[in-house]
Amino acid sequence: MESIRVLVVDDEASLREALSTYFRKLGYQVDSAGSGDEALEKLRQNPFDLMLLDVRMPGMSGIDVVPEALHARPELAIVMLSAMNDATSAAICMQRGALDYLTKPIELTDLGQAVDRALKRRDTLLQNREISQWLKEEVAERAKEVEFERRRLERITVATLEAIVNALEAKDRYLTGHSARVAALAATIATELGMSDDEVEKVRTAGRLHDLGKIGVREAVLDKEGPLTPDEYEHIKQHVVIGPDILAPLEHLREVVELIRSHHEHWDGSGYPAGLAGEKIPVGARVLCAAEIYDALTTPRPYQEKLSPEEATQRLRQLAGTILDPSVIGAIEVAVRRRKTLVFLAQS
């Protein structure tokens, strides 16, 4: 077992030597200093377990040495040496971190007991510190695991909901892959607009789930190839309310839900369900609106031939300021020019 390292600090040379001899006989490694400055210099250069420190010394007093010594060696056990009339100063030193004090003249029995007490308290403090550090690390690790599990469950939830959307789209060959394409294009537009990575991911998720509410729309209306009657149109508009209602219990999708609810709002206020206009429409919803129209124009539908990307962006420009946010049009044009728009999951 490694021997205890002791530093004896006292301006009185004879006492310093007597204490050093005593501790060497006990098997301790001993060094000494005749002033506070010298003691601090030795502490900075070498590790010590215990320091005996005189309260009253020329220059730097023991009261001032204690906090500096503990700053240099936080694990150091300090026992103060004081004259009878320095007991108050010794108590102040203990408030600053010393563990015990002895009054001169020093009795060897008292010295041995004080040193034992100080070293035991030091060991206890070190153990508590280790336990505290372990607990902090353990709590941090558990927190990471909880966060990882939360995110995993969130991904599973989104994937499950996507599967439902895919099942709905699979019933209509014209819509197969629609949500995936809208999600990819919307994310690209959002990136072009300078949105943060977190915002882009919310837009992407909203794109994947934006048609979830169609689960509550009658199949006869969804499958109808001709024009919808006014009643049928009002019925199908409910998908932007049904979807958010389904997703409402999922707190982690709260912002995504708002994008889904608003993706049929129009720049001029003519959209639904709330008739929002301009900047009152969440920017992510404005992006989704443009991406959905672009996908409808560039994929074949029963009522129209698909347009080329250039023809589709020209059609979108005609909607700027009415249906669509003009700044979103600019972003989608850049995306198309750079051929970053999307990868079609199904080609016809």
N, C-alpha and C positions, 0 to 999 in steps of 0.2 A: 504494500500500500504506500502511495506517495506521501512523504512527510509534509506536515503543515509548514507553510511559508509565513514567517512573521517579520513585520517591520516595526522596530522600536523607535519612537520619535520623541526626543526630549532634549532640551538645550543643556541639561546638566550631564556632563560626560560620565561621571562616576555612576549615576543611576542608569544611564544608557548601557554602560558596560555590564553592570550587575544584572540587569534584566536580560541582556543578550546571553550572558553566561547561563542564567537560569533556564532559558528556553532551549539552548543548545543541549544541556544536560537531559532535557525531556525528549530530545531527538528531533527537534524542529529545525528547519532551515531558517537562519536569522540574518537580517541586515539591519542597519540603524541609520538614523538621520538626526542632525542636530538642529534642524529648522523645518518650518512648514514648507518652504520653497523646495528644499532638498528632498523632503519626503515626497512631494508631488512629482518631482522629476523621476525619482526611483519608481514610483507607482506607474508612471507612463511607460517606463522601459521594461518593467518586470511585473509578473503577476504575483500578488500576495493574497493569502487567505485571511490574515489577521493583522491589524495595526493597533499598537498601543500608542496613544497620542496624548501629549501633555496639553492641557488647556491653555496655560499661559506661557507663551514663548516670545522672545524679541521678534519684531517684524510681524510676520503672519501668525495670528493666533490660531489655536485649535478650533475655535468656533468657525473661522473662515476656511480652515483646511477641510473640515468634514464634508461639506457639499461638493467641493472640488475633487476630493479623493473618491467619493462615491460616483461622481460623473466619470472619472477615469476608470474606476473599477467597481461597477455596480454590485458585484458579488462580495465585496470586501466587508469583513466584520471589524468594527471599530470599538475599542474599549478606551475610554478617556481616563487620564491620570490628572487628578486635581488636588490642590491644597485645600485645606478645610474651608477657607473662605472663598473657594471657587466652585462650590457645589452648585450654585445657581447657574453658572456658566456651563458646567458639565451637563446640567439638565437641559439647557438650550441645545447643546450639541446632540443630545439624544433626540430632541424634537427634530433635528436636522438629519438624523439617520444613524447616529451612534447607537450601539446596542447595550452598553453598560458603562459605568464609571467607578473608579477606585479613588479613595482619598489617601494622600501621602501622610505619614510614612506607610508604605505598602507592606501588608502581611502576606507572606508567601501562600498561606492557605487561602486567603481571600483572592489572591491573584489567580491561583489555580482554578478556583471555583468560577470566578468571573470569566476566565478564558473558556472554560468548558461550556458555560451558559451561552457565551457569545457564539462559539463555533456551532453549538447545537441549533441556536436560532438561525444562524447563517444557513445551515443545512436545510432547515425547515423552509426558510424563504426560497432557497434554490429549488427545492422540491415543489413548492407551491407555484413557483414561476414556471417550472417545467410542465406541471399539470395544467396551469393556465394556458400555456402556449399550445400544449397538446389539445386542450379543449377548443381553443380558437381554430386550430387546424382541422380538428374533427368536425366542428360546426360548419366551417367553410367547405369541407369536403362533402358533408351531408347536403349543404345548400346547393352545391354544384349538382349532386345527384338528383335532388328534388327538381332543380331547374331543367336538367337534362330529361327527366321523366315527364315533366310538364310539357316540354316542347315536343317530345316523342308522341305523347297523347294528342297534342294539338295537330301534329302532322297526320296521325292516324284518323282523327276526326275529319280533317279536310279531305283526305284521300277517300274516306267512306262517302262523304257528301259528293265528291267528284264522281264516284262510281254510280251514284244515283242519277246525276246529271247525264253521264254517259249512257246509262240505260234508257233515259228518256229520249236522248238524241238518236239512239240506235233504232228507234221505231220509225224514224224518218230519214231516208237516205240523203235528203237535201240538207239535213242539219247535223249529220254525223261529223264529229270533230269541231263543230262550231265554237263551243266554249273554249277549247284548247287553243284554237287559232286566235280568238278574241283576246284571251289571256296573254299570249305571246306578243301580239301586236300592241296591246295596251301597255305592256311593260316596256316595250321599245319606245313608244311615244312618251311615256312618263320619264324615261331616261333622257330622251332628247329635250324634254322640258326642264331638266336639271333637278328633278325630284331626288330625294335621298334614297339610299338603298332600301331602307325600311319602308318608305312610302311606295317605292316601286314594287316591293314584294306584296304589299297590301293590295295594290292595283291588280297585280297578277292573280292573287287569290280571289279577288272580287270577280275578275274575268272568268275564272274557272267555275264560279258558283252563281254567276249573275242570273242564270235561267232556272235555278233550283225551284223557284216558285211555280213553275209550269207543271209541277207535280199536282197542283191543285186546280189545273185548268182542264176542262172536259176534253176528252180525246177527239170528239167530233169537231170541236173548234180548232184544236191544234192541227188536225189532219186535213182541214178544209182547204181545198186548192183555189177556190174562187174568192171573191171579195167577201169580207166579213160584214154582217149586218151591224147596225149600231149597238144592239144588245150584245152581240158576240164580241165586238171590239171592247166594250166596257168590261166584259167578263175576262178577256185575255189580259187587260191592263192590270188586273188584280195580282198578276204574278210578281209584281214589284213590291207588293205588300205581303203576299203569302211567304215568299222566300225569306225576308227579314224576320217574319214571325217565327218561322221554323228555326232560324239561327239565333234568335234573341237570347236563349239561355246560355249561349256560348260567349262568355265575357271576353275571351281573348280575340274574338272576331268582331268586337263592337264597331271598330272603325270600318272594317270591311263591310259590315251590314249597312252602314250609312251610304257607302258607295253603291251597293246593290240597289238600295231603296231609290237612289236618285239617278240611276243611269239612263232613265228615259225622260229626265227633265231637259228642257230646251233653253238655249241661251236667251231667247226672247220671252220666256215665261209660258210658252204654249204647251209644255210637256206635262207629264204626270209623275207621281200622284199628287204632289203638293203645289204644282205650278211655280216652282222656283225659277228665278231668272238670274243671268249674269254671274257675278262673283258669289252669289248666295248658293250656287250649286257647287258642291265639293269638286275640286279640280280633278280628283281621280274619277269621279262620276262623269265629268265632261270628256275625259279621255276614253272611258268605256263606251260612251255614246258614239263617239267618232269611230272607235275600233269596230263596234258592232255594225254600224252602217257600212263601213268599208268591207267587212267580211260578207255582208249580205249582197253587196254590189259585185264582189269578185268571185262568188261561188254561184253555181247554177241553182236557180229556184224555179218552181213550176210556172211562175208568172213572168220570168225574165231570163234572158241569156246573161251569162256572166260577163263582166267588163274586164278589160285589161287594167293593171295597176294605174297606168297613166289616165285612162278614161275614168276610173273610180275616183282618183284624186281631183280630177276636173269637176266631177259631180259634187264632191265634198266642198270644193271652193264655192260652188253655187249656194251651199247651205250655210256658209260662214256668216255670222251675225244674226241668223234666224234660229236654225236648229242647233248649230255648232258654234263653239267658241273659236274665233278666228285664230288665236294663238295655237290651239290644238291642231288646226289645219296645217299651219306652218310646220309643226313638228312631225306630222304624219307624212308630209311631202318629203321632208329630209330623210325620214326613215325609208320611204319607198325608193328614193334616189340612191341611197346607200345600200339598197338590197338587204336591209336588216329586218324587214317587216315580220316575216313568219315562215315557218315550214308547214306546208299543207299536210295534214295527216291523211287526207283522202283526196285523190285527184280524179277528175272525171274526164 
